[in-house]
Amino acid sequence: MQAFALVFALVVGLGQARGQSDPFTFDFTELAPGVWAGVRPDVGRTPVMGSATFVISDAGVVVFDGGGVPLMSERLIEKIRALTELPVTHVVISHWHGDHNFGISSFRDEFPGVEIVAHEFTYEAMTRGKTDYIHRRPGAVPPMRERYLARIESGLDLEGDPLPESVLLRMAEFVDDSDLIHSEYNRLELTLPTMSFRESLTIHSGSRRIELLFLGAGNTAGDLVMWLPEERVVAAGDLVVHPTPYGFNVPPRAWADTLGRLNALDYDVLVPGHGELQYDTRYVDLLIEVCESLVAQRDALVAAGVPSEEAQAQLDFTAFEPRFTGGDPESADLFFQYFERPMRSATFKELTGEPMVALD
Ligand SMILES: [Zn+2]
């Protein structure tokens, strides 16, 4: 019971420090006149939730990633309503993962004529079962809450080793948030694209030029970025996640090339799919560097005839880990789970040419 009491005391303190915010909050920043980013503060909080970007023109509002749960989408709509009376004309889905789009039915309800725009791959993924997990989301919350409560009470992991305080705090935070998460997950609705394309689409919204670009594979095979050439703002979706990149099913050669094209846009501000706004190319340069290193290591191991499974284990991330984590233990754990472990297999899967995500 000691760990339990301690952790709850800490969570109460945390809650006060955070101003009682919940996991579906946005911090809004105006990036250029009429161009806004909404970023969920505290990127490590569970569940992860994608950032949103919106552009107000004299003809309406274009939203890029409209919220992972209805409450987030409603908060986005509330923010937009406070800034303009014009309707939202387009909601763009950067990629199929639900933390970027499972709330956007709120936009369709509020703005019946709204177009939902995505890459063709995203449309295929959403219509061929990849987003079916939307129905399993609510049911997963109560058992997770029970598992976390048990871990908090014992203070131990499944092997009987003491859990670090940072992990216990995250678990307690989730327990604290679980009623709200559960009720939001019960409201999730799949909202399919009404328009799709493969290469690029420009929305001429009043006098604004809003370019939706497919720069190549990365986080998925169909990630879009939104580029505003006049304002020099780019919203990158999960091609860029800060401070811990997502390496699930991501081919490093293709990703590095895609990120090179992203940096070639010469943006002033980049909105990552999760995490802090970037005002220069340094973080994307670091992502390119780690991908290039993995490709070079892989190719050398293959040339030396090292069998695939052994070669996967030999990929060395040690030079990069501190550059992403700054030595923080919680970040190091996330770096291992979200990047290092999945990238080991993805790096070799890229050689076979098989799709990273099968659509069936
Ligand atoms: Zn995401």
Residues whose N, C-alpha, C, O or C-beta is under 5 A from the ligand:
A	BS01	ZN	G50 H97 D99 D238 G273
